[in-house]
């Protein structure tokens, strides 16, 4: 399994695959803070929560906020075709941003029919988080004294 540290210095797009509870956002943040962009913004977007929101209007502003930093798009496969096209266009016009995408369902992401070359672009580099870590982490937290609130 590749680690966040192995991808931190790169500027290539990164796909983080992991089931719910595997902390895709935490891994994306680690990639950002371990790399040369650590002093710049880290912007995280939950694409599944954007249903009905015109990404064409909001993404350019978020790209500007992330200038020199990292833009993490979690559940990128849940975007509409129009939203995916917007990501594709912005990613190729905003070279000052490190793009990281997160997906829970890799098969869905691979079948999402991304426009243009978005699918191979997202597959430039990938981190697969093991599903077995999610329950173990939750069990470990609950077993610690004082962890029950």
Secondary structure, 3 states (H helix, E strand, C coil): CCCHHHHHCCCCCEEEECCCCCCHHHHHHHHHHHCCCCCCCEEEEEHHHHCCCCHHHHHHHHHHHCCCCEEEEECHHHCCHHHHHHHHHHHHHCCCCEEEEEECCHHHHHCCCCCCCHHHHHCCCEEECCCHHHHHHHHHHHHCCCCCC
